[in-house]
């Protein structure tokens, strides 16, 4: 049975002290008021990981890095390796986020290395995919997302594929003033699940958690999470407010 997951992506926000305070507030709220069948993940900046991992209730909340190096170690100034991330207490890594692909030109080759290193270290990749506005308007979004998957995580063995989480990001609905409907989100996630069934088998597809990552908020979370193929969300701005994040967690 696939897991319900609500993961916050703090992006480049909060100082360490601000982040620790936010994480403590979220953790306390999740313990006291949060839905017990939802996996809660906090995707913090690298600088926060150790401090946040030390103050959360690990039985209810996990920590994710927002990125990782594509090499295990070495002379790569400014990079943070998967083993370094693991040493902080983090258990998830967000890989292939649209901002990493767009701003930092991360290719499928780079993402394959990051996924492999993450799995080899025993951490869980949250693998992101999704299309830009021009692709959506051209009506080629399915082919585009399929190609993203075929160039990366569809190279994994069935055993390794069963260890990942997928997050679909409609880039055209993030910070553009446009909004993806719950049906548009459902249609894409159902398409992705169908691709997984064809590539691997129906059991693996049925057990893969696929998240929606496009402007999810307390106002629309209930409708989104009510769709049969949406297993939770990768939450941006709303994850920076503890009460809003809790409301999304409890939208089930």
C-alpha positions as CSV (number, residue, x, y, z in Angstrom):
1,X,0.0,0.0,0.0
2,X,1.5,3.3,-1.0
3,X,2.2,6.0,1.6
4,X,0.6,9.4,1.9
5,X,3.4,12.0,2.0
6,X,3.4,15.7,2.6
7,X,6.9,17.1,2.1
8,X,7.8,20.8,2.6
9,X,10.4,22.4,0.4
10,X,11.7,25.5,2.1
11,X,14.0,26.4,-0.8
12,X,16.4,29.3,0.0
13,X,14.5,30.6,3.0
14,X,15.0,31.0,6.8
15,X,18.2,31.4,8.8
16,X,19.3,28.4,10.9
17,X,17.6,29.8,14.0
18,X,14.4,30.6,12.1
19,X,14.4,27.2,10.5
20,X,14.9,25.4,13.8
21,X,12.0,27.3,15.4
22,X,9.7,26.5,12.4
23,X,10.7,22.8,12.4
24,X,10.0,22.6,16.2
25,X,6.6,24.3,15.7
26,X,5.7,21.9,12.9
27,X,6.9,18.9,14.8
28,X,4.9,19.8,17.9
29,X,1.8,20.4,15.8
30,X,2.1,17.1,13.9
31,X,2.5,15.2,17.2
32,X,-0.5,16.9,18.8
33,X,-2.8,17.4,15.9
34,X,-1.4,15.8,12.8
35,X,-3.0,12.9,10.8
36,X,-1.1,9.8,11.9
37,X,-1.2,8.1,8.6
38,X,0.7,10.8,6.7
39,X,4.5,10.8,6.3
40,X,5.7,14.4,7.0
41,X,9.0,15.6,5.5
42,X,10.8,18.9,6.0
43,X,13.0,19.8,3.1
44,X,15.4,22.4,4.7
45,X,18.6,24.1,3.4
46,X,21.8,22.2,3.9
47,X,22.8,24.5,6.8
48,X,19.8,23.5,8.8
49,X,19.8,19.7,8.4
50,X,21.7,18.6,11.6
51,X,20.0,21.1,13.8
52,X,16.5,20.3,12.6
53,X,17.0,16.6,12.7
54,X,18.0,17.0,16.4
55,X,14.8,18.7,17.5
56,X,12.0,17.0,15.6
57,X,10.0,14.0,16.7
58,X,11.5,11.4,14.3
59,X,8.6,9.0,14.8
60,X,6.4,11.6,13.1
61,X,8.6,13.9,11.0
62,X,11.5,13.3,8.7
63,X,14.1,15.6,7.1
64,X,15.1,16.0,3.5
65,X,17.9,17.8,1.7
66,X,16.9,19.8,-1.3
67,X,19.7,18.6,-3.5
68,X,23.0,16.6,-3.4
69,X,26.3,16.3,-5.2
70,X,26.5,14.0,-8.2
71,X,29.8,12.6,-6.9
72,X,30.4,10.7,-3.7
73,X,33.3,12.8,-2.6
74,X,36.4,14.7,-3.8
75,X,37.6,18.1,-5.0
76,X,34.2,19.6,-5.7
77,X,34.2,22.9,-3.8
78,X,30.8,23.9,-2.5
79,X,29.1,20.5,-3.1
80,X,27.4,18.4,-0.4
81,X,27.6,14.6,-0.8
82,X,25.0,12.1,0.0
83,X,27.1,10.6,2.8
84,X,27.4,14.1,4.3
85,X,23.6,14.5,4.1
86,X,23.1,11.1,5.7
87,X,25.4,12.0,8.6
88,X,23.0,14.9,9.5
89,X,20.1,12.6,10.2
90,X,18.2,13.4,6.9
91,X,16.5,10.4,5.3
92,X,15.2,12.0,2.0
93,X,16.7,14.0,-0.8
94,X,14.8,16.0,-3.3
95,X,16.3,15.4,-6.8
96,X,15.6,17.0,-10.1
97,X,13.5,19.9,-8.9
98,X,12.5,22.2,-11.8
99,X,14.6,25.0,-10.3
100,X,17.7,22.8,-10.3
101,X,17.0,21.8,-13.9
102,X,16.3,25.3,-15.1
103,X,18.7,27.5,-13.1
104,X,21.6,25.1,-12.7
105,X,21.2,23.1,-15.9
106,X,21.0,19.7,-14.3
107,X,20.8,17.0,-17.0
108,X,19.4,13.5,-17.0
109,X,23.0,12.2,-16.8
110,X,23.6,14.3,-13.6
111,X,20.2,13.2,-12.1
112,X,20.9,9.5,-12.7
113,X,24.1,9.9,-10.7
114,X,22.3,11.6,-7.9
115,X,19.6,9.0,-7.7
116,X,22.1,6.2,-7.7
117,X,24.2,7.7,-4.9
118,X,21.1,8.4,-2.8
119,X,19.8,4.9,-3.1
120,X,23.3,3.4,-2.5
121,X,23.4,5.3,0.8
122,X,20.0,4.0,1.9
123,X,18.2,7.4,1.6
124,X,14.9,8.0,-0.3
125,X,14.9,10.1,-3.4
126,X,12.0,12.4,-4.1
127,X,12.4,12.6,-7.8
128,X,10.8,15.6,-9.6
129,X,9.4,15.8,-13.1
130,X,7.1,18.2,-14.9
131,X,6.7,20.5,-17.9
132,X,6.9,24.2,-18.7
133,X,4.1,26.3,-20.0
134,X,5.2,26.1,-23.7
135,X,5.1,22.4,-23.5
136,X,1.7,22.3,-21.9
137,X,0.3,24.8,-24.4
138,X,1.6,22.6,-27.3
139,X,-0.2,19.6,-25.8
140,X,3.0,17.5,-25.6
141,X,3.2,17.4,-21.8
142,X,2.7,13.6,-21.6
143,X,5.5,12.9,-24.1
144,X,7.8,15.3,-22.3
145,X,7.2,13.8,-18.8
146,X,7.5,10.3,-20.2
147,X,10.9,11.2,-21.7
148,X,12.1,12.6,-18.4
149,X,11.2,9.3,-16.7
150,X,12.7,7.1,-19.4
151,X,16.0,9.0,-19.3
152,X,16.3,8.7,-15.6
153,X,14.5,6.6,-13.0
154,X,13.1,4.1,-15.6
155,X,16.7,2.9,-15.8
156,X,16.5,1.6,-12.3
157,X,15.9,-2.1,-11.4
158,X,12.4,-2.9,-10.1
159,X,13.8,-3.3,-6.6
160,X,15.4,0.2,-6.6
161,X,12.5,1.8,-8.3
162,X,10.3,0.6,-5.5
163,X,12.3,2.7,-3.1
164,X,11.7,6.1,-4.7
165,X,9.0,8.8,-4.4
166,X,7.9,10.8,-7.5
167,X,6.8,14.4,-7.4
168,X,5.1,15.9,-10.5
169,X,5.6,19.7,-10.8
170,X,3.5,21.6,-13.4
171,X,6.1,24.3,-13.8
172,X,3.5,26.4,-15.7
173,X,1.4,26.6,-12.5
174,X,4.1,27.7,-10.1
175,X,4.4,31.4,-9.6
176,X,2.7,32.2,-12.9
177,X,-0.8,33.2,-11.8
178,X,-2.1,30.1,-13.5
179,X,-3.5,27.2,-11.5
180,X,-3.6,23.5,-12.4
181,X,-7.0,22.0,-11.7
182,X,-7.3,18.9,-9.6
183,X,-8.4,17.0,-12.7
184,X,-5.3,18.2,-14.6
185,X,-3.1,17.0,-11.8
186,X,-5.0,13.7,-11.5
187,X,-4.7,13.1,-15.2
188,X,-0.9,13.5,-15.2
189,X,-0.4,11.4,-12.1
190,X,-2.6,8.7,-13.5
191,X,-0.5,8.8,-16.7
192,X,2.7,8.5,-14.8
193,X,1.3,5.5,-12.8
194,X,0.3,3.9,-16.1
195,X,3.8,4.3,-17.4
196,X,5.2,2.7,-14.3
197,X,2.9,-0.3,-14.7
198,X,4.0,-0.7,-18.3
199,X,7.7,-0.4,-17.5
200,X,7.6,-2.6,-14.4
201,X,4.3,-4.1,-13.3
202,X,0.9,-3.1,-11.8
203,X,2.0,-3.9,-8.2
204,X,5.0,-1.6,-8.3
205,X,2.8,1.1,-9.9
206,X,0.1,0.7,-7.2
207,X,2.7,1.0,-4.4
208,X,4.6,4.0,-5.8
209,X,3.8,7.3,-4.0
210,X,3.4,10.1,-6.5
211,X,3.1,13.6,-5.1
212,X,1.7,16.8,-6.7
213,X,4.0,19.8,-6.5
214,X,2.1,22.8,-8.0
215,X,0.9,25.5,-5.6
216,X,-0.8,23.3,-3.1
217,X,-2.4,25.2,-0.3
218,X,-4.9,24.7,2.6
219,X,-7.6,26.0,0.2
220,X,-7.1,23.3,-2.5
221,X,-5.3,20.4,-0.7
222,X,-8.5,18.6,0.2
223,X,-9.7,18.5,-3.4
224,X,-6.2,17.5,-4.7
225,X,-5.7,14.8,-2.2
226,X,-9.1,13.4,-2.9
227,X,-8.0,12.4,-6.4
228,X,-7.3,8.7,-6.6
229,X,-3.7,9.0,-7.9
230,X,-2.5,11.9,-5.8
231,X,-0.6,10.6,-2.8
232,X,0.3,13.9,-1.2
233,X,2.2,17.0,-2.1
234,X,5.6,18.7,-2.4
235,X,4.8,22.0,-0.8
236,X,6.6,25.2,-1.3
237,X,5.5,28.5,0.2
238,X,2.8,27.0,2.4
239,X,5.4,24.9,4.2
240,X,7.0,28.0,5.6
241,X,3.9,28.6,7.8
242,X,3.4,25.9,10.4
243,X,-0.4,26.3,10.6
244,X,-0.8,26.2,6.8
245,X,1.4,23.2,6.5
246,X,-0.5,21.3,9.2
247,X,-3.8,22.1,7.4
248,X,-2.4,20.5,4.3
249,X,-1.2,17.5,6.2
250,X,-4.7,17.1,7.6
251,X,-6.4,17.5,4.3
252,X,-6.8,13.8,4.1
